[in-house]
């Protein structure tokens, strides 16, 4: 196990945003991720200064770091619909403002779908959107998350993301590596050789140092299936062997956040125990 290993969950802000810190502590998190607002709505309630102060105070005393925010699901930085594209840029800009208020150093975003217009055009729109919002932000880093390769998604292959990094040419963006998405997109994570080849491609394309977060998720879909469906740690197609290998690899030197299902088969506490068991 890497020492100290930083691992946690995406946790709820239900009730008030500072409750996320309490929940993270109860789960034994050493890092965690939140939505700062509803992930399924364009509208957002303003965070009061008093709420932000309580969140920052709790976070500071918790010793948990870093904390991450995740963009809502509705945005599409690669799409052709002008209204959605404009709203997506506005939403990302607003989320950066909220992160500054909460002193959250990273915001994770999906890149979206090109909606049939082609990968090149989709990436061009992502680059334009990122350049636009980065003009106004120098405090919170935007982390681009790899996609699963389903449909017309942009960013399922590391070389595609490398092209976006090169074209944006900013220190304001980093990378979030999602294990479920990578596996679904065809990256082998069940064997030492497969993980080694994935590391090599990460280093060749974007550079391992640009990974600021690993989303540690098993996959319900098979290798290369394009299925974006998260599974409990070790219960999916990657399996316990794959996670043991990953948790004894360079991945474990990065903060890791689990986005495991909410169902009756296994609790967050049990997923945490399983991850820590496999890391020993």
URGI-V498871 format. One record per residue. N is the residue number from 1. PSI is psi in whole degrees, 0 to 359 (* if undefined). D_CENTER is the distance of its C-alpha to the mean C-alpha in Angstrom with 2 decimals. Layout:
BEGIN
N,PSI,D_CENTER
N,PSI,D_CENTER
END
This chain:
BEGIN
1,136,22.01
2,143,20.65
3,122,22.06
4,140,20.53
5,128,17.50
6,115,14.68
7,145,13.15
8,202,12.33
9,166,10.96
10,122,9.53
11,158,13.04
12,150,15.34
13,14,17.04
14,136,20.04
15,301,23.29
16,152,22.10
17,331,18.98
18,339,20.47
19,338,20.69
20,323,17.02
21,317,18.24
22,315,21.09
23,319,19.06
24,318,16.78
25,317,20.10
26,327,21.71
27,355,19.14
28,24,19.61
29,145,16.12
30,0,16.07
31,161,12.60
32,171,10.70
33,148,8.40
34,162,10.28
35,134,11.20
36,355,14.10
37,181,16.01
38,131,16.50
39,354,13.72
40,22,16.65
41,144,18.95
42,328,19.57
43,151,21.63
44,143,20.54
45,137,22.78
46,137,23.42
47,121,22.36
48,150,25.69
49,321,26.36
50,322,27.59
51,317,24.38
52,320,22.35
53,319,24.96
54,316,24.77
55,311,20.97
56,321,21.33
57,315,24.34
58,317,22.82
59,317,19.77
60,319,22.21
61,344,24.48
62,333,21.91
63,5,21.15
64,128,17.45
65,152,15.28
66,168,12.96
67,147,11.40
68,147,8.25
69,155,8.50
70,136,6.71
71,151,9.10
72,161,11.62
73,337,12.03
74,338,15.27
75,150,14.50
76,97,15.48
77,351,15.64
78,357,17.43
79,168,19.94
80,345,23.69
81,118,24.45
82,321,25.49
83,314,25.03
84,321,21.46
85,314,20.64
86,317,22.38
87,324,20.72
88,316,17.22
89,316,18.17
90,320,19.80
91,319,16.90
92,319,14.55
93,317,17.54
94,321,18.12
95,324,14.64
96,321,15.16
97,317,18.52
98,321,17.34
99,321,15.02
100,319,18.14
101,321,20.22
102,353,18.12
103,44,17.66
104,122,13.86
105,347,13.17
106,141,9.59
107,125,8.07
108,135,4.84
109,141,6.79
110,154,7.96
111,332,11.21
112,194,13.47
113,140,16.80
114,356,19.89
115,32,22.05
116,357,24.53
117,350,25.21
118,149,23.92
119,317,21.06
120,313,22.90
121,322,23.43
122,315,19.91
123,324,18.57
124,321,21.39
125,323,20.31
126,314,16.71
127,314,18.45
128,317,20.88
129,316,18.42
130,319,16.50
131,321,19.94
132,312,21.12
133,332,18.63
134,344,18.58
135,333,22.33
136,3,21.89
137,134,19.24
138,15,19.48
139,318,17.95
140,127,14.23
141,135,12.19
142,122,10.08
143,119,7.11
144,125,7.53
145,132,5.47
146,147,8.39
147,173,10.17
148,350,12.65
149,8,15.73
150,149,17.29
151,230,19.67
152,28,19.33
153,145,15.59
154,139,14.97
155,26,12.95
156,341,13.43
157,141,15.44
158,327,14.84
159,327,18.06
160,317,17.00
161,324,14.10
162,319,16.75
163,322,19.03
164,315,16.80
165,312,16.45
166,318,20.21
167,326,21.16
168,319,19.27
169,59,20.58
170,145,18.99
171,359,17.85
172,3,15.61
173,145,12.72
174,199,10.62
175,137,8.22
176,118,4.92
177,115,6.86
178,121,6.54
179,322,10.11
180,312,11.17
181,317,10.46
182,315,12.10
183,315,14.94
184,332,15.54
185,358,15.80
186,7,18.41
187,118,17.10
188,123,19.22
189,16,17.69
190,353,20.73
191,158,23.15
192,317,23.64
193,317,24.68
194,316,21.73
195,321,19.22
196,318,21.54
197,323,21.59
198,316,17.80
199,316,17.90
200,319,20.78
201,322,19.09
202,314,16.07
203,319,18.81
204,324,20.93
205,291,18.44
206,340,15.99
207,130,16.97
208,330,15.43
209,341,15.66
210,349,13.09
211,116,10.29
212,351,9.23
213,142,6.62
214,123,6.86
215,110,5.58
216,94,9.33
217,136,10.65
218,171,14.12
219,130,15.20
220,334,18.09
221,164,18.84
222,171,20.71
223,125,20.00
224,11,19.74
225,338,20.12
226,5,17.45
227,120,16.87
228,81,13.46
229,111,14.48
230,151,12.87
231,161,15.58
232,152,16.55
233,119,16.44
234,351,19.41
235,356,20.64
236,202,19.25
237,335,20.11
238,314,18.44
239,171,20.51
240,323,21.46
241,314,22.85
242,318,19.69
243,326,17.68
244,317,20.66
245,315,20.65
246,323,16.99
247,356,17.53
248,22,20.61
249,186,19.10
250,339,17.50
251,324,14.03
252,353,15.41
253,353,16.03
254,151,12.39
255,140,10.72
256,131,9.33
257,128,7.89
258,135,9.51
259,56,9.07
260,160,12.65
261,156,15.28
262,101,17.57
263,183,20.99
264,359,24.14
265,326,23.65
266,138,21.65
267,170,20.51
268,318,17.60
269,320,20.33
270,323,21.31
271,321,17.88
272,314,17.79
273,318,21.36
274,315,20.66
275,316,17.85
276,325,20.21
277,317,23.11
278,340,21.63
279,347,20.78
280,*,24.46
END
